Amino acid sequence: MKQLEKKILKKIYFFETQQTFLQLFLRILAMVSFFLAGIIWIYYIVQELIYQQTLDIFEIFREDLMIIRENFWEVIGIFTEESPILEIMLAIGTLVISVYLIVKFIVNFVKIKNKLNSLIKFWFAR
Amino acid sequence: MKSLSDKEIIIKIKKGEIDYFTYIVKKYTRQIYNFTFKKIKNREDVEDIVQISFLQLYKSVGRLDLEKPVLPYLFQIVRNEMKMFWRRQKATVSLDEKIATDEKEENLEKEIVEKQIEKLPKEQKKAVKLVSQGYSYKEIAKFLNKPLNTIRTIIRRGRLKLIKSKKNETA
């Protein structure tokens, strides 16, 4: 019976090892991919805005408060008109997904840590 | 070894402390093995079924209802695995008529027995059903809150009634 118990546990730990490492790999890959995609989109947007010289309109903020107050909404209007909306949406989307994945990973971290501890104990501490 | 209830063990496993599954394995392996061995006489096949059943139980730990005991669920998994095993066995043997009629007869007999069990008095029905699910007399006594000897008597009477009604039916 002891032998059978050992066989059962070995099978379960083998399955769990595969699952844990596969999930860990996929989660980290997804987090990194979405985060990098978000960064790339932001870089692209900034480059685009520099190229269009759209950012120059913000130089108005160096002026007096009165002038800023008078032209604030106009500046914002111009900025939204000239900015690449689709790319900004994509950047926000990817960043939101990456933040969601990171938060989920942090929430589940204790569970993953416990699993890894158990696996290490089983495979190495015997 | 600190004794933990199934509920506590399942909670721990759900939290990722998978080494607690060892408790479940140690607690139920013998029972499951004996139950399977009664139906399948080949030791290797029995061991395979027991291993797969525990693996299936482990895979479904996340879905387990904490308020329900683990053992009946495990028995259900074993029953399903045995069905799969018999199905596989049949696939390897050429399908002749004898197997088909055997299966029909087996199903018919099972149905008759189930009907007869339903006809038993409430207490006997419960006890006999629990025995057929693989519970020990001790566990049944605990479930039904009755002394062990009373349970033995109830089950014996139930069995005798079943044998009698089976004889009547075949006559």
Interface residues (C-beta under 8 A of the other chain):
Chain A: M1 L4 E5 K7 I8 L9 K11 I12 Y13 F15 E16 V110 K111 I112 K113 N114 K115 S118 L119 K121 F122
Chain B: K15 G16 E17 I18 D19 F21 T22 V25 K26 T29 R30 Y33 E47 V50 Q51 F54 L55 Y58 K59
